[in-house]
Amino acid sequence: MDLRDLDAGAPVDRVLLVRAAARRRRRDDGSEYLRLELGDRSQALVAIVREDVDAIAAFAERGAAVRFRGVVEEDERFGRQLALESLAPVDRGTVDLAELTEGPAIPVAELERRFQALIARTADRWLRLLLERVFDRETPFWLRFREAPAAKFFHEAYPHGLLDHTLRVTEAVEALAPLFPDVDRDVAVAGALLHDIGKAEAYTTDPLAPDLTDLGRLEGHIVLGYEIVRAAVEALEGFPAETALAVRHIVLSHHGKQEYGSPVVPATREAVLVHHADDLAARMGSFDRLQRGLAPDAQWSAYDRGVGSAAYFGPVRRDADLEALAPLPAPVLPARAA
């Protein structure tokens, strides 16, 4: 039984993953405590350590596996959390990662197949050649790209998350492009496939605790992605300058605003389309994350930065209404004048 399936008051005696760990001090007396987020593949809950803080902090670091003993409780102020009785370190080599880590809802092999199909449907020979070179499945870079997370916390923060997120964004872009006849499908799709490519170097591939690399901290995934695309284009003699500029602009502007990390704002149809598809996919990924962490029968999450509010997961329509739904009558149109 997963952690999210346990009711309040249920005893817990199992190996959990430390998703986050932070030392804090109480405001009333200044005493130090340790705030942990412990979870399995289904949910992460807060546990507060008030005794033996130094000893437990020494092994309960982010990414560590621990043996937790305690109970699930429902706090009036803080909601569902874990009441700690004891905590002990566990050798990560003995842990079944599938029990502790999230992953894509779609098998990785299917994600790869659909990803490569997007490249194969690209008609522009220069863009297809660029994509085939960058995402060559025989290279170490592809292995890193397919293993990397899409984020540290908010969306697709799990192994293969970058592949999962990139596919969602690009399939959305390809589906939307025909609705806007002046959008260049191949440029928009290539930009979508490449928009987050810098994350392959910006994040570690530790399946238990994805984190930023030194490059990710010092330069950021947008700059890293721009450099990857620029170098790949320069290696293709004769690559059209206008096409290269259009794709680089998508990579640089996909966060939409300079205050969100983009050096420039989207200034082309293709860049605007990729930005909004990326933002939509990231927000929907946050809903997926929040839903996995809900308690049984819960309909609201807590406030979440990835969504910008609490998220509601109650019914939007009743089954009875759907079953009773009759076909709408055909509209009666006024007779046209002779």
C-alpha positions as CSV (number, residue, x, y, z in Angstrom):
1,M,0.0,0.0,0.0
2,D,1.4,3.4,-1.0
3,L,1.8,6.3,1.5
4,R,-1.1,8.2,0.0
5,D,-3.5,5.3,0.6
6,L,-3.0,5.4,4.4
7,D,-5.7,7.0,6.5
8,A,-5.0,9.4,9.4
9,G,-3.9,7.4,12.4
10,A,-2.5,4.5,10.4
11,P,0.9,3.3,11.6
12,V,3.9,3.6,9.2
13,D,7.0,1.4,9.3
14,R,8.7,1.6,5.9
15,V,11.6,2.9,3.9
16,L,11.0,6.4,2.6
17,L,12.9,8.9,0.5
18,V,14.1,12.3,1.9
19,R,12.7,14.7,-0.6
20,A,13.8,17.8,1.3
21,A,15.5,18.6,4.6
22,A,15.9,22.0,6.3
23,R,17.0,23.1,9.8
24,R,14.8,25.7,11.4
25,R,14.2,27.5,14.7
26,R,11.1,27.9,16.7
27,R,10.0,31.6,17.0
28,D,8.9,31.2,20.7
29,D,12.0,29.7,22.3
30,G,14.6,29.6,19.5
31,S,15.0,25.9,19.7
32,E,16.2,24.2,16.6
33,Y,14.3,21.5,14.7
34,L,14.6,19.6,11.4
35,R,11.8,19.8,8.8
36,L,11.8,16.8,6.5
37,E,9.7,15.9,3.5
38,L,9.5,12.1,3.3
39,G,7.9,10.2,0.6
40,D,7.5,7.2,-1.7
41,R,6.4,7.1,-5.4
42,S,2.9,8.3,-4.4
43,Q,3.3,11.1,-2.0
44,A,5.6,13.2,0.2
45,L,4.6,14.3,3.7
46,V,6.2,16.6,6.3
47,A,7.8,15.1,9.4
48,I,9.2,17.3,12.2
49,V,12.3,16.2,14.1
50,R,12.6,17.9,17.5
51,E,15.0,15.5,19.3
52,D,18.5,14.4,18.3
53,V,18.4,17.0,15.5
54,D,22.2,16.9,14.9
55,A,22.4,13.1,14.7
56,I,19.4,12.7,12.4
57,A,20.5,15.7,10.2
58,A,23.8,13.9,9.6
59,F,22.1,11.1,7.6
60,A,18.6,12.5,6.7
61,E,19.8,14.6,3.7
62,R,17.9,15.2,0.5
63,G,18.1,12.0,-1.6
64,A,18.8,9.7,1.3
65,A,16.7,6.6,2.1
66,V,15.5,6.3,5.7
67,R,13.5,3.9,7.8
68,F,10.6,5.8,9.2
69,R,8.5,4.6,12.1
70,G,5.5,6.6,13.2
71,V,1.9,7.4,12.2
72,V,0.0,9.5,9.7
73,E,-1.8,12.4,11.3
74,E,-4.1,15.1,10.2
75,D,-3.1,18.4,11.8
76,E,-5.8,21.1,12.0
77,R,-3.4,23.8,10.8
78,F,-0.9,22.0,8.6
79,G,-3.0,19.2,7.2
80,R,-1.7,15.7,6.5
81,Q,1.7,14.9,7.9
82,L,3.9,12.3,9.6
83,A,4.3,12.0,13.4
84,L,7.8,10.7,14.0
85,E,8.7,8.0,16.5
86,S,12.1,6.9,15.1
87,L,14.2,7.4,12.0
88,A,17.2,5.4,10.9
89,P,19.6,5.5,7.8
90,V,19.2,2.9,5.1
91,D,21.8,1.9,2.5
92,R,20.5,3.2,-0.9
93,G,22.0,0.1,-2.6
94,T,19.3,-2.0,-0.9
95,V,16.4,0.2,-2.0
96,D,14.0,-0.6,-4.8
97,L,13.9,2.7,-6.6
98,A,10.6,1.9,-8.3
99,E,8.9,2.1,-4.9
100,L,10.3,5.5,-4.0
101,T,10.5,7.5,-7.2
102,E,8.0,8.8,-9.7
103,G,8.2,8.4,-13.4
104,P,6.4,9.1,-16.7
105,A,2.9,7.8,-17.1
106,I,3.9,6.5,-20.6
107,P,6.6,3.9,-21.1
108,V,10.0,5.4,-21.9
109,A,10.2,3.4,-25.1
110,E,7.0,4.9,-26.3
111,L,8.2,8.4,-25.4
112,E,11.3,7.8,-27.5
113,R,9.3,6.5,-30.4
114,R,7.0,9.5,-30.5
115,F,10.0,11.8,-30.0
116,Q,11.8,10.4,-33.0
117,A,8.6,10.5,-35.1
118,L,8.4,14.2,-34.6
119,I,11.9,14.5,-36.1
120,A,11.0,12.2,-39.0
121,R,7.9,14.4,-39.8
122,T,10.1,17.5,-40.1
123,A,10.2,18.3,-43.9
124,D,12.9,21.0,-43.8
125,R,16.0,19.1,-44.5
126,W,18.3,21.5,-42.6
127,L,16.1,21.3,-39.4
128,R,15.8,17.6,-39.7
129,L,19.5,17.2,-40.0
130,L,20.1,19.5,-37.0
131,L,17.6,17.5,-34.9
132,E,19.1,14.2,-36.0
133,R,22.6,15.3,-35.1
134,V,21.6,16.8,-31.7
135,F,19.4,13.8,-30.7
136,D,21.5,11.1,-32.1
137,R,20.6,8.0,-30.0
138,E,24.1,6.6,-30.3
139,T,25.7,9.4,-28.4
140,P,26.3,9.9,-24.7
141,F,24.3,13.2,-24.9
142,W,21.1,11.4,-25.9
143,L,21.5,9.0,-22.9
144,R,21.9,12.0,-20.6
145,F,18.9,13.8,-22.3
146,R,16.6,10.8,-21.9
147,E,17.6,10.3,-18.2
148,A,17.4,13.9,-17.1
149,P,14.6,15.4,-15.0
150,A,12.7,18.4,-16.4
151,A,12.9,20.3,-13.0
152,K,14.1,20.0,-9.5
153,F,10.7,20.2,-7.8
154,F,7.7,21.5,-9.7
155,H,7.0,19.4,-12.8
156,E,8.4,16.2,-14.2
157,A,11.1,16.1,-11.5
158,Y,11.8,12.5,-12.1
159,P,14.0,10.3,-14.3
160,H,13.1,10.7,-18.0
161,G,11.2,13.9,-17.0
162,L,12.9,16.0,-19.6
163,L,12.0,13.6,-22.4
164,D,8.4,13.5,-21.1
165,H,8.1,17.2,-20.8
166,T,9.7,18.0,-24.2
167,L,7.4,15.5,-25.9
168,R,4.3,17.1,-24.4
169,V,5.4,20.6,-25.4
170,T,6.3,19.6,-29.0
171,E,3.2,17.5,-29.6
172,A,1.1,20.4,-28.4
173,V,3.0,22.8,-30.7
174,E,2.5,20.5,-33.7
175,A,-1.2,20.1,-33.0
176,L,-1.7,23.9,-32.6
177,A,0.5,25.1,-35.5
178,P,-2.2,24.4,-38.3
179,L,-4.6,26.7,-36.5
180,F,-2.4,29.6,-37.3
181,P,-1.5,29.5,-41.0
182,D,1.4,31.8,-40.7
183,V,3.3,29.7,-38.2
184,D,6.1,27.7,-39.7
185,R,5.5,24.2,-38.4
186,D,9.0,22.9,-38.8
187,V,10.6,25.9,-37.1
188,A,8.1,25.7,-34.2
189,V,8.5,22.0,-33.8
190,A,12.3,22.2,-33.9
191,G,12.3,25.0,-31.4
192,A,10.0,23.0,-29.1
193,L,12.2,19.9,-29.3
194,L,15.3,22.1,-28.5
195,H,13.8,24.6,-26.0
196,D,14.9,22.9,-22.8
197,I,17.9,21.0,-24.2
198,G,20.2,22.8,-21.8
199,K,18.6,20.9,-18.9
200,A,20.5,17.8,-20.0
201,E,23.6,19.6,-18.7
202,A,21.9,21.8,-16.0
203,Y,20.5,18.9,-13.9
204,T,22.0,15.8,-12.4
205,T,20.5,12.4,-13.3
206,D,20.4,11.2,-9.7
207,P,17.0,9.3,-9.7
208,L,16.4,9.9,-6.0
209,A,17.3,13.6,-5.8
210,P,17.6,15.6,-9.0
211,D,19.6,18.7,-8.5
212,L,21.4,21.5,-10.4
213,T,24.9,20.8,-11.6
214,D,27.6,23.5,-11.3
215,L,26.9,24.5,-14.9
216,G,23.2,24.7,-14.2
217,R,23.8,27.0,-11.2
218,L,26.4,29.2,-12.9
219,E,24.9,29.6,-16.3
220,G,21.3,28.2,-16.3
221,H,19.6,25.9,-18.8
222,I,18.7,28.6,-21.3
223,V,22.2,29.8,-21.8
224,L,23.4,26.2,-21.9
225,G,20.7,25.3,-24.5
226,Y,21.6,28.3,-26.6
227,E,25.2,27.2,-26.7
228,I,24.3,23.6,-27.6
229,V,22.1,24.8,-30.5
230,R,24.6,27.4,-31.7
231,A,27.5,24.9,-31.8
232,A,25.4,22.2,-33.6
233,V,24.3,24.8,-36.2
234,E,27.9,26.0,-36.8
235,A,29.0,22.4,-37.4
236,L,26.5,22.1,-40.3
237,E,28.2,24.0,-43.1
238,G,25.6,25.9,-45.2
239,F,22.9,26.0,-42.5
240,P,20.5,28.9,-43.4
241,A,21.2,31.9,-41.2
242,E,17.5,32.9,-40.9
243,T,16.5,29.5,-39.8
244,A,19.3,29.3,-37.2
245,L,18.3,32.7,-35.8
246,A,14.6,31.7,-35.6
247,V,15.4,28.5,-33.6
248,R,17.9,30.2,-31.3
249,H,15.3,32.9,-30.6
250,I,12.8,30.2,-29.4
251,V,15.4,28.7,-27.0
252,L,16.3,32.1,-25.6
253,S,12.7,33.4,-25.2
254,H,10.7,30.3,-24.1
255,H,10.2,31.5,-20.5
256,G,8.3,34.4,-21.9
257,K,9.5,37.2,-19.7
258,Q,12.9,38.5,-18.8
259,E,12.0,38.4,-15.1
260,Y,11.4,34.7,-15.5
261,G,14.9,34.1,-16.9
262,S,14.6,34.7,-20.6
263,P,17.2,37.0,-22.0
264,V,14.6,38.2,-24.6
265,V,10.8,38.0,-24.9
266,P,9.1,36.0,-27.7
267,A,9.1,38.1,-30.8
268,T,8.0,35.6,-33.5
269,R,4.8,33.6,-33.9
270,E,6.8,30.4,-33.5
271,A,8.4,31.6,-30.2
272,V,5.1,32.7,-28.8
273,L,3.5,29.3,-29.6
274,V,6.4,27.4,-28.0
275,H,6.4,29.6,-24.9
276,H,2.7,29.1,-24.2
277,A,2.8,25.3,-24.9
278,D,5.8,25.1,-22.5
279,D,4.0,27.1,-19.8
280,L,0.8,25.0,-20.3
281,A,2.7,21.7,-20.1
282,A,4.6,22.8,-16.9
283,R,1.4,23.8,-15.2
284,M,-0.4,20.6,-16.1
285,G,2.7,18.7,-14.8
286,S,2.3,20.5,-11.5
287,F,-1.4,19.3,-11.4
288,D,-0.1,15.8,-12.0
289,R,2.4,16.1,-9.1
290,L,-0.2,17.6,-6.7
291,Q,-2.8,14.9,-7.5
292,R,-0.3,12.2,-6.8
293,G,0.2,13.7,-3.3
294,L,-3.5,14.0,-2.3
295,A,-4.8,12.2,0.6
296,P,-7.6,9.7,-0.1
297,D,-10.9,11.5,-1.0
298,A,-9.2,14.9,-0.8
299,Q,-10.4,17.4,-3.5
300,W,-8.1,20.4,-2.7
301,S,-4.3,20.6,-2.6
302,A,-2.4,23.1,-0.5
303,Y,-1.3,26.4,-2.1
304,D,1.4,25.5,-4.7
305,R,3.8,27.9,-6.4
306,G,3.8,25.8,-9.6
307,V,0.0,26.4,-10.1
308,G,-0.1,29.8,-8.4
309,S,-3.0,28.7,-6.1
310,A,-4.5,25.7,-4.5
311,A,-5.6,23.1,-7.0
312,Y,-9.1,21.5,-7.1
313,F,-9.6,17.9,-8.1
314,G,-13.3,17.4,-7.4
315,P,-15.7,16.3,-10.1
316,V,-16.4,18.8,-12.9
317,R,-19.5,16.9,-14.1
318,R,-21.7,14.2,-12.5
319,D,-21.9,10.8,-14.0
320,A,-25.7,10.9,-13.7
321,D,-25.8,14.1,-15.7
322,L,-23.7,12.5,-18.4
323,E,-25.9,9.4,-18.6
324,A,-29.0,11.4,-18.8
325,L,-27.6,13.8,-21.4
326,A,-29.9,13.7,-24.5
327,P,-28.9,14.8,-28.0
328,L,-29.4,18.5,-28.5
329,P,-32.2,19.4,-31.0
330,A,-31.1,20.7,-34.3
331,P,-31.1,24.5,-34.4
332,V,-34.0,26.2,-36.2
333,L,-32.6,28.6,-38.7
334,P,-34.6,31.6,-40.0
335,A,-35.7,31.3,-43.6
336,R,-33.5,33.2,-46.0
337,A,-35.1,36.0,-48.0
338,A,-35.6,35.3,-51.6
